[in-house]
Amino acid sequence: MARSVPFTGEHLARFLAGQKRWNDAREWRARQTEAGRPSTWLDFCRSHGICAACAAAGVALNGNGVGFKTLGWSANLPLYEECTACGGTGKVVTPS
């Protein structure tokens, strides 16, 4: 079963950092395209070591890719599903 986490602290910080990363990604993808190299969002994520499954937030995205999967509530705070692809780290996990 997936672990539920509040969208505060480290998860919120990663999400906000990811919002700033969109411009970097756009510029990187344009440079890659001009050079004739692969330039998809997945390529950007692999190149920068971030988890594409959760957009580096560490929280699982909804099935439609918009917003995050809510699992329940703790008092008045929603709890979200931790990303199983990266274990909530927001970084690419390489099998050892």
MMTF fields as JSON, N, C-alpha, C and O atoms, coordinates in Angstrom:
{
  "mmtfVersion": "1.0.0",
  "mmtfProducer": "UNKNOWN",
  "numBonds": 383,
  "numAtoms": 384,
  "numGroups": 96,
  "numChains": 1,
  "numModels": 1,
  "chainsPerModel": [1],
  "groupsPerChain": [96],
  "chainIdList": ["A"],
  "bondAtomList": [4, 2, 8, 6, 12, 10, 16, 14, 20, 18, 24, 22, 28, 26, 32, 30, 36, 34, 40, 38, 44, 42, 48, 46, 52, 50, 56, 54, 60, 58, 64, 62, 68, 66, 72, 70, 76, 74, 80, 78, 84, 82, 88, 86, 92, 90, 96, 94, 100, 98, 104, 102, 108, 106, 112, 110, 116, 114, 120, 118, 124, 122, 128, 126, 132, 130, 136, 134, 140, 138, 144, 142, 148, 146, 152, 150, 156, 154, 160, 158, 164, 162, 168, 166, 172, 170, 176, 174, 180, 178, 184, 182, 188, 186, 192, 190, 196, 194, 200, 198, 204, 202, 208, 206, 212, 210, 216, 214, 220, 218, 224, 222, 228, 226, 232, 230, 236, 234, 240, 238, 244, 242, 248, 246, 252, 250, 256, 254, 260, 258, 264, 262, 268, 266, 272, 270, 276, 274, 280, 278, 284, 282, 288, 286, 292, 290, 296, 294, 300, 298, 304, 302, 308, 306, 312, 310, 316, 314, 320, 318, 324, 322, 328, 326, 332, 330, 336, 334, 340, 338, 344, 342, 348, 346, 352, 350, 356, 354, 360, 358, 364, 362, 368, 366, 372, 370, 376, 374, 380, 378],
  "bondOrderList": [1, 1, 1, 1, 1, 1, 1, 1, 1, 1, 1, 1, 1, 1, 1, 1, 1, 1, 1, 1, 1, 1, 1, 1, 1, 1, 1, 1, 1, 1, 1, 1, 1, 1, 1, 1, 1, 1, 1, 1, 1, 1, 1, 1, 1, 1, 1, 1, 1, 1, 1, 1, 1, 1, 1, 1, 1, 1, 1, 1, 1, 1, 1, 1, 1, 1, 1, 1, 1, 1, 1, 1, 1, 1, 1, 1, 1, 1, 1, 1, 1, 1, 1, 1, 1, 1, 1, 1, 1, 1, 1, 1, 1, 1, 1],
  "groupList": [{"groupName": "MET", "atomNameList": ["N", "CA", "C", "O"], "elementList": ["N", "C", "C", "O"], "formalChargeList": [0, 0, 0, 0], "bondAtomList": [1, 0, 2, 1, 3, 2], "bondOrderList": [1, 1, 2], "singleLetterCode": "M", "chemCompType": "L-PEPTIDE LINKING"}, {"groupName": "ALA", "atomNameList": ["N", "CA", "C", "O"], "elementList": ["N", "C", "C", "O"], "formalChargeList": [0, 0, 0, 0], "bondAtomList": [1, 0, 2, 1, 3, 2], "bondOrderList": [1, 1, 2], "singleLetterCode": "A", "chemCompType": "L-PEPTIDE LINKING"}, {"groupName": "ARG", "atomNameList": ["N", "CA", "C", "O"], "elementList": ["N", "C", "C", "O"], "formalChargeList": [0, 0, 0, 0], "bondAtomList": [1, 0, 2, 1, 3, 2], "bondOrderList": [1, 1, 2], "singleLetterCode": "R", "chemCompType": "L-PEPTIDE LINKING"}, {"groupName": "SER", "atomNameList": ["N", "CA", "C", "O"], "elementList": ["N", "C", "C", "O"], "formalChargeList": [0, 0, 0, 0], "bondAtomList": [1, 0, 2, 1, 3, 2], "bondOrderList": [1, 1, 2], "singleLetterCode": "S", "chemCompType": "L-PEPTIDE LINKING"}, {"groupName": "VAL", "atomNameList": ["N", "CA", "C", "O"], "elementList": ["N", "C", "C", "O"], "formalChargeList": [0, 0, 0, 0], "bondAtomList": [1, 0, 2, 1, 3, 2], "bondOrderList": [1, 1, 2], "singleLetterCode": "V", "chemCompType": "L-PEPTIDE LINKING"}, {"groupName": "PRO", "atomNameList": ["N", "CA", "C", "O"], "elementList": ["N", "C", "C", "O"], "formalChargeList": [0, 0, 0, 0], "bondAtomList": [1, 0, 2, 1, 3, 2], "bondOrderList": [1, 1, 2], "singleLetterCode": "P", "chemCompType": "L-PEPTIDE LINKING"}, {"groupName": "PHE", "atomNameList": ["N", "CA", "C", "O"], "elementList": ["N", "C", "C", "O"], "formalChargeList": [0, 0, 0, 0], "bondAtomList": [1, 0, 2, 1, 3, 2], "bondOrderList": [1, 1, 2], "singleLetterCode": "F", "chemCompType": "L-PEPTIDE LINKING"}, {"groupName": "THR", "atomNameList": ["N", "CA", "C", "O"], "elementList": ["N", "C", "C", "O"], "formalChargeList": [0, 0, 0, 0], "bondAtomList": [1, 0, 2, 1, 3, 2], "bondOrderList": [1, 1, 2], "singleLetterCode": "T", "chemCompType": "L-PEPTIDE LINKING"}, {"groupName": "GLY", "atomNameList": ["N", "CA", "C", "O"], "elementList": ["N", "C", "C", "O"], "formalChargeList": [0, 0, 0, 0], "bondAtomList": [1, 0, 2, 1, 3, 2], "bondOrderList": [1, 1, 2], "singleLetterCode": "G", "chemCompType": "PEPTIDE LINKING"}, {"groupName": "GLU", "atomNameList": ["N", "CA", "C", "O"], "elementList": ["N", "C", "C", "O"], "formalChargeList": [0, 0, 0, 0], "bondAtomList": [1, 0, 2, 1, 3, 2], "bondOrderList": [1, 1, 2], "singleLetterCode": "E", "chemCompType": "L-PEPTIDE LINKING"}, {"groupName": "HIS", "atomNameList": ["N", "CA", "C", "O"], "elementList": ["N", "C", "C", "O"], "formalChargeList": [0, 0, 0, 0], "bondAtomList": [1, 0, 2, 1, 3, 2], "bondOrderList": [1, 1, 2], "singleLetterCode": "H", "chemCompType": "L-PEPTIDE LINKING"}, {"groupName": "LEU", "atomNameList": ["N", "CA", "C", "O"], "elementList": ["N", "C", "C", "O"], "formalChargeList": [0, 0, 0, 0], "bondAtomList": [1, 0, 2, 1, 3, 2], "bondOrderList": [1, 1, 2], "singleLetterCode": "L", "chemCompType": "L-PEPTIDE LINKING"}, {"groupName": "GLN", "atomNameList": ["N", "CA", "C", "O"], "elementList": ["N", "C", "C", "O"], "formalChargeList": [0, 0, 0, 0], "bondAtomList": [1, 0, 2, 1, 3, 2], "bondOrderList": [1, 1, 2], "singleLetterCode": "Q", "chemCompType": "L-PEPTIDE LINKING"}, {"groupName": "LYS", "atomNameList": ["N", "CA", "C", "O"], "elementList": ["N", "C", "C", "O"], "formalChargeList": [0, 0, 0, 0], "bondAtomList": [1, 0, 2, 1, 3, 2], "bondOrderList": [1, 1, 2], "singleLetterCode": "K", "chemCompType": "L-PEPTIDE LINKING"}, {"groupName": "TRP", "atomNameList": ["N", "CA", "C", "O"], "elementList": ["N", "C", "C", "O"], "formalChargeList": [0, 0, 0, 0], "bondAtomList": [1, 0, 2, 1, 3, 2], "bondOrderList": [1, 1, 2], "singleLetterCode": "W", "chemCompType": "L-PEPTIDE LINKING"}, {"groupName": "ASN", "atomNameList": ["N", "CA", "C", "O"], "elementList": ["N", "C", "C", "O"], "formalChargeList": [0, 0, 0, 0], "bondAtomList": [1, 0, 2, 1, 3, 2], "bondOrderList": [1, 1, 2], "singleLetterCode": "N", "chemCompType": "L-PEPTIDE LINKING"}, {"groupName": "ASP", "atomNameList": ["N", "CA", "C", "O"], "elementList": ["N", "C", "C", "O"], "formalChargeList": [0, 0, 0, 0], "bondAtomList": [1, 0, 2, 1, 3, 2], "bondOrderList": [1, 1, 2], "singleLetterCode": "D", "chemCompType": "L-PEPTIDE LINKING"}, {"groupName": "CYS", "atomNameList": ["N", "CA", "C", "O"], "elementList": ["N", "C", "C", "O"], "formalChargeList": [0, 0, 0, 0], "bondAtomList": [1, 0, 2, 1, 3, 2], "bondOrderList": [1, 1, 2], "singleLetterCode": "C", "chemCompType": "L-PEPTIDE LINKING"}, {"groupName": "ILE", "atomNameList": ["N", "CA", "C", "O"], "elementList": ["N", "C", "C", "O"], "formalChargeList": [0, 0, 0, 0], "bondAtomList": [1, 0, 2, 1, 3, 2], "bondOrderList": [1, 1, 2], "singleLetterCode": "I", "chemCompType": "L-PEPTIDE LINKING"}, {"groupName": "TYR", "atomNameList": ["N", "CA", "C", "O"], "elementList": ["N", "C", "C", "O"], "formalChargeList": [0, 0, 0, 0], "bondAtomList": [1, 0, 2, 1, 3, 2], "bondOrderList": [1, 1, 2], "singleLetterCode": "Y", "chemCompType": "L-PEPTIDE LINKING"}],
  "groupTypeList": [0, 1, 2, 3, 4, 5, 6, 7, 8, 9, 10, 11, 1, 2, 6, 11, 1, 8, 12, 13, 2, 14, 15, 16, 1, 2, 9, 14, 2, 1, 2, 12, 7, 9, 1, 8, 2, 5, 3, 7, 14, 11, 16, 6, 17, 2, 3, 10, 8, 18, 17, 1, 1, 17, 1, 1, 1, 8, 4, 1, 11, 15, 8, 15, 8, 4, 8, 6, 13, 7, 11, 8, 14, 3, 1, 15, 11, 5, 11, 19, 9, 9, 17, 7, 1, 17, 8, 8, 7, 8, 13, 4, 4, 7, 5, 3],
  "groupIdList": [1, 2, 3, 4, 5, 6, 7, 8, 9, 10, 11, 12, 13, 14, 15, 16, 17, 18, 19, 20, 21, 22, 23, 24, 25, 26, 27, 28, 29, 30, 31, 32, 33, 34, 35, 36, 37, 38, 39, 40, 41, 42, 43, 44, 45, 46, 47, 48, 49, 50, 51, 52, 53, 54, 55, 56, 57, 58, 59, 60, 61, 62, 63, 64, 65, 66, 67, 68, 69, 70, 71, 72, 73, 74, 75, 76, 77, 78, 79, 80, 81, 82, 83, 84, 85, 86, 87, 88, 89, 90, 91, 92, 93, 94, 95, 96],
  "secStructList": [7, 7, 7, 3, 3, 3, 1, 1, 2, 2, 2, 2, 2, 2, 2, 2, 2, 2, 2, 2, 2, 2, 2, 2, 2, 2, 2, 2, 2, 2, 2, 2, 2, 2, 6, 6, 1, 7, 7, 1, 2, 2, 2, 2, 2, 2, 2, 2, 6, 5, 7, 6, 6, 6, 6, 6, 1, 1, 5, 7, 5, 7, 6, 6, 1, 1, 1, 5, 7, 3, 3, 3, 3, 3, 6, 6, 3, 3, 3, 3, 3, 5, 7, 6, 6, 6, 6, 6, 1, 1, 5, 7, 7, 7, 7, 7],
  "xCoordList": [0.847, 0.0, 0.889, 1.929, 0.464, 1.235, 1.185, 0.189, 2.255, 2.357, 1.697, 1.873, 0.941, 0.314, 1.154, 1.619, 1.336, 2.172, 1.473, 0.757, 1.673, 1.117, 1.947, 3.141, 1.3, 1.993, 2.58, 2.211, 3.498, 4.164, 5.652, 6.084, 6.419, 7.843, 8.569, 8.522, 9.255, 10.113, 9.337, 9.838, 8.124, 7.346, 6.929, 6.997, 6.504, 6.126, 7.341, 7.248, 8.471, 9.697, 10.12, 10.535, 10.014, 10.38, 9.433, 9.855, 8.139, 7.151, 7.436, 7.413, 7.7, 7.986, 9.272, 9.342, 10.278, 11.524, 11.244, 11.827, 10.356, 9.991, 9.292, 9.458, 8.506, 7.83, 8.85, 8.662, 9.918, 10.979, 11.752, 12.321, 11.772, 12.525, 11.888, 12.568, 10.612, 9.938, 10.634, 10.79, 11.053, 11.753, 13.088, 13.468, 13.798, 15.064, 14.824, 15.588, 13.753, 13.432, 13.114, 13.565, 12.351, 11.99, 13.241, 13.374, 14.146, 15.384, 16.266, 16.823, 16.396, 17.194, 16.638, 17.393, 15.31, 14.687, 14.898, 15.106, 14.848, 15.084, 16.517, 16.749, 17.477, 18.879, 19.089, 19.804, 18.469, 18.599, 17.997, 18.571, 16.854, 16.188, 17.051, 17.216, 17.599, 18.476, 19.693, 20.163, 20.195, 21.37, 21.014, 21.899, 19.705, 19.281, 19.307, 19.334, 19.3, 19.318, 17.918, 17.071, 17.665, 16.367, 16.063, 16.943, 14.805, 14.497, 13.135, 12.505, 12.676, 11.379, 11.511, 12.615, 10.369, 10.362, 11.098, 11.844, 10.89, 11.574, 13.083, 13.842, 13.52, 14.952, 15.512, 16.598, 14.769, 15.194, 15.323, 16.31, 14.321, 14.334, 15.521, 16.221, 15.747, 16.889, 18.204, 19.093, 18.319, 19.547, 19.843, 21.002, 18.781, 18.951, 18.721, 18.768, 18.472, 18.328, 17.065, 17.044, 15.998, 14.744, 13.707, 13.751, 12.799, 11.765, 10.673, 10.028, 10.479, 9.458, 8.055, 7.081, 7.946, 6.636, 5.904, 4.674, 6.649, 6.021, 6.471, 6.182, 7.176, 7.716, 8.59, 8.605, 9.322, 10.302, 9.708, 10.443, 8.39, 7.762, 7.795, 7.741, 7.884, 7.872, 6.472, 6.298, 5.46, 4.062, 3.46, 3.685, 2.688, 2.135, 1.13, 0.274, 1.26, 0.312, -0.988, -0.996, -2.094, -3.358, -3.193, -2.231, -4.115, -4.068, -4.052, -3.496, -4.658, -4.68, -3.479, -3.365, -2.581, -1.379, -1.571, -0.628, -2.8, -3.088, -3.396, -4.379, -2.579, -2.787, -2.196, -1.57, -2.396, -1.808, -2.892, -3.999, -2.565, -3.507, -3.707, -2.761, -4.94, -5.284, -5.698, -6.5, -5.145, -5.486, -6.405, -7.107, -6.417, -7.246, -6.939, -6.392, -7.31, -7.125, -6.556, -6.795, -5.804, -5.338, -5.767, -5.166, -6.818, -7.466, -7.935, -8.77, -7.437, -7.866, -6.802, -6.873, -5.812, -4.71, -4.853, -4.884, -4.94, -5.035, -3.726, -2.636, -3.861, -2.701, -2.634, -3.643, -1.441, -1.251, -0.435, 0.307, -0.584, 0.151, 1.601, 1.886, 2.505, 3.922, 4.251, 3.714, 5.116, 5.496, 6.231, 7.235, 5.723, 6.356, 7.564, 8.429, 7.628, 8.757, 10.065, 11.125, 9.986, 11.215, 11.232, 12.19, 10.185, 10.126, 9.949, 10.286, 9.414, 9.167, 10.357, 10.288, 11.447, 12.641, 12.609, 13.27, 11.838, 11.809, 12.984, 13.123, 13.831, 15.031, 14.947, 14.253, 15.658, 15.685, 16.34, 17.401, 15.693, 16.234, 16.793, 16.062, 18.076, 18.695, 18.79, 19.279, 18.323, 18.397, 19.857, 20.74, 20.083, 21.453, 21.603, 22.69],
  "yCoordList": [-1.189, 0.0, 1.248, 1.29, 2.233, 3.479, 4.252, 4.224, 4.918, 5.728, 7.082, 7.662, 7.581, 8.896, 9.944, 9.725, 11.079, 12.146, 13.491, 13.7, 14.402, 15.749, 16.52, 16.272, 17.443, 18.235, 19.481, 20.613, 19.235, 20.313, 20.006, 18.967, 20.873, 20.617, 20.281, 21.037, 19.123, 18.749, 18.575, 18.938, 18.026, 17.817, 19.149, 19.327, 20.073, 21.398, 22.13, 22.778, 22.032, 22.687, 22.132, 22.89, 20.798, 20.198, 20.642, 20.902, 20.726, 21.168, 22.601, 22.9, 23.477, 24.875, 25.004, 25.818, 24.216, 24.216, 23.729, 24.229, 22.759, 22.244, 23.28, 23.301, 24.145, 25.207, 26.15, 26.611, 26.431, 27.288, 26.575, 27.22, 25.231, 24.437, 24.42, 24.087, 24.765, 24.689, 25.543, 25.104, 26.752, 27.609, 26.991, 27.018, 26.431, 25.747, 24.59, 24.383, 23.844, 22.697, 23.169, 22.568, 24.225, 24.754, 25.164, 24.847, 25.864, 26.302, 25.107, 25.066, 24.137, 22.941, 22.188, 21.758, 22.025, 21.287, 22.002, 21.35, 23.322, 24.079, 23.867, 23.664, 23.916, 23.696, 22.285, 22.092, 21.297, 19.907, 19.73, 19.051, 20.337, 20.228, 20.844, 20.26, 22.021, 22.69, 21.828, 21.825, 21.103, 20.258, 18.894, 18.087, 18.64, 17.377, 16.212, 15.054, 16.511, 15.454, 15.257, 16.141, 14.11, 13.876, 14.987, 15.412, 15.45, 16.613, 16.527, 17.556, 15.332, 15.204, 15.543, 15.708, 15.644, 15.877, 14.736, 14.972, 13.503, 12.359, 12.462, 12.123, 12.931, 13.127, 14.161, 13.977, 15.246, 16.286, 15.697, 15.932, 14.938, 14.34, 13.406, 13.472, 12.54, 11.613, 12.386, 12.048, 13.413, 14.197, 14.923, 15.141, 15.296, 16.069, 15.253, 15.795, 13.943, 13.059, 13.261, 12.985, 13.745, 13.949, 12.917, 12.411, 12.618, 11.626, 12.224, 13.208, 11.623, 12.109, 11.709, 12.379, 10.623, 10.129, 11.123, 11.183, 11.894, 12.843, 14.278, 15.17, 14.504, 15.842, 16.351, 17.548, 15.445, 15.735, 16.199, 16.667, 16.08, 16.514, 15.432, 15.74, 14.161, 13.067, 12.605, 11.725, 13.207, 12.869, 12.427, 13.072, 11.323, 10.757, 11.692, 12.281, 11.811, 12.606, 11.839, 10.609, 12.56, 11.923, 11.183, 11.418, 10.296, 9.535, 10.404, 10.008, 11.591, 12.481, 13.425, 14.251, 13.309, 14.131, 15.527, 16.316, 15.838, 17.161, 17.023, 16.383, 17.608, 17.499, 16.22, 15.444, 16.008, 14.871, 13.966, 14.417, 12.679, 11.686, 11.889, 11.805, 12.153, 12.321, 10.963, 10.25, 10.608, 9.334, 9.497, 8.555, 10.664, 10.871, 12.202, 13.114, 12.285, 13.535, 13.255, 12.199, 14.213, 14.204, 15.549, 16.585, 15.508, 16.735, 17.513, 17.006, 18.71, 19.486, 19.496, 20.307, 18.593, 18.554, 17.339, 16.206, 17.561, 16.412, 15.612, 16.17, 14.318, 13.43, 12.892, 12.468, 12.912, 12.516, 11.241, 10.895, 10.55, 9.309, 9.611, 10.367, 9.022, 9.178, 8.475, 7.404, 9.065, 8.496, 7.174, 7.118, 6.125, 4.814, 4.665, 3.824, 5.476, 5.379, 5.834, 5.271, 6.86, 7.401, 7.271, 7.695, 6.689, 6.548, 7.875, 8.005, 8.872, 10.171, 11.114, 12.202, 10.721, 11.575, 12.631, 13.664, 12.379, 13.296, 13.117, 13.848, 12.135, 11.893, 10.515, 9.624, 10.358, 9.065, 8.052, 8.301, 6.905, 5.82, 4.778, 4.224, 4.51, 3.491, 2.184, 2.164, 1.098, -0.189, -0.58, -0.361, -1.158, -1.567, -3.062, -3.585],
  "zCoordList": [0.0, 0.0, 0.0, 0.657, -0.733, -0.844, 0.475, 1.198, 0.755, 1.967, 1.703, 0.632, 2.675, 2.526, 3.249, 4.367, 2.591, 3.134, 2.967, 1.987, 3.913, 3.74, 2.713, 2.547, 2.04, 1.027, 1.688, 1.374, 2.604, 3.336, 3.378, 2.877, 3.953, 4.148, 2.874, 1.904, 2.871, 1.745, 0.445, -0.619, 0.507, -0.719, -1.325, -2.541, -0.499, -0.984, -1.545, -2.587, -0.867, -1.337, -2.696, -3.573, -2.876, -4.16, -5.267, -6.393, -4.931, -5.918, -6.361, -7.555, -5.412, -5.748, -6.562, -7.483, -6.233, -7.017, -8.434, -9.396, -8.556, -9.868, -10.719, -11.938, -10.083, -10.829, -11.461, -12.587, -10.74, -11.273, -12.38, -13.262, -12.331, -13.287, -14.674, -15.645, -14.799, -16.098, -17.15, -18.29, -16.794, -17.761, -18.161, -19.332, -17.175, -17.484, -18.453, -19.396, -18.204, -19.061, -20.471, -21.446, -20.58, -21.896, -22.678, -23.86, -22.015, -22.665, -23.032, -24.129, -22.124, -22.376, -23.572, -24.444, -23.617, -24.715, -26.045, -27.069, -26.045, -27.291, -27.775, -28.967, -26.85, -27.228, -27.76, -28.744, -27.116, -27.552, -28.945, -29.797, -29.165, -30.466, -31.557, -32.629, -31.286, -32.258, -32.595, -33.733, -31.609, -31.81, -32.41, -32.692, -32.603, -33.186, -32.212, -32.627, -30.925, -29.905, -29.319, -29.443, -28.684, -28.044, -27.031, -26.282, -27.017, -26.181, -25.507, -25.263, -25.204, -24.536, -23.051, -22.534, -22.379, -20.934, -20.231, -19.281, -20.693, -20.082, -20.259, -19.351, -21.429, -21.661, -20.687, -20.138, -20.475, -19.532, -18.125, -17.428, -17.727, -16.387, -16.208, -15.198, -17.184, -17.102, -17.039, -16.257, -17.858, -17.918, -16.61, -16.258, -15.895, -14.664, -13.393, -12.289, -13.547, -12.389, -11.58, -10.38, -12.228, -11.491, -11.922, -13.043, -11.045, -11.29, -12.182, -11.818, -13.342, -14.273, -13.828, -14.172, -13.066, -12.649, -11.741, -11.752, -10.964, -10.033, -10.289, -9.492, -11.396, -11.721, -10.588, -10.3, -9.942, -8.894, -7.573, -6.703, -7.4, -6.143, -5.072, -3.881, -5.482, -4.515, -4.156, -3.313, -4.805, -4.562, -5.893, -6.917, -5.889, -7.115, -7.771, -7.112, -9.092, -9.864, -10.058, -10.012, -10.275, -10.631, -11.941, -12.673, -12.241, -13.48, -14.724, -15.748, -14.648, -15.808, -15.838, -16.743, -14.854, -14.819, -14.268, -14.218, -13.852, -13.306, -11.82, -11.446, -10.99, -9.547, -8.987, -9.709, -7.709, -7.01, -6.44, -6.148, -6.283, -5.762, -4.265, -3.482, -3.883, -2.475, -1.909, -2.513, -0.741, -0.104, 1.086, 1.456, 1.69, 2.864, 3.508, 2.887, 4.779, 5.52, 6.9, 7.484, 7.407, 8.782, 9.357, 9.073, 10.171, 10.658, 9.431, 8.682, 9.201, 8.028, 6.924, 6.001, 7.021, 6.067, 5.143, 5.622, 3.817, 2.914, 2.889, 3.014, 2.728, 2.616, 1.199, 0.636, 0.629, -0.752, -0.839, 0.08, -1.96, -2.184, -2.524, -3.452, -1.773, -2.05, -3.375, -3.657, -4.172, -5.468, -5.251, -4.541, -5.866, -5.71, -6.632, -6.388, -7.69, -8.626, -7.988, -8.262, -7.131, -6.53, -5.013, -4.367, -4.441, -2.992, -2.282, -1.106, -2.999, -2.386, -2.409, -1.837, -3.059, -3.067, -4.162, -4.048, -5.236, -6.356, -7.3, -8.281, -6.997, -7.809, -8.458, -7.969, -9.555, -10.23, -9.316, -8.744, -9.185, -8.37, -9.319, -10.141, -9.209, -10.057, -9.275, -8.146, -9.877, -9.177, -8.904, -9.733, -7.734, -7.405, -7.476, -7.23]
}
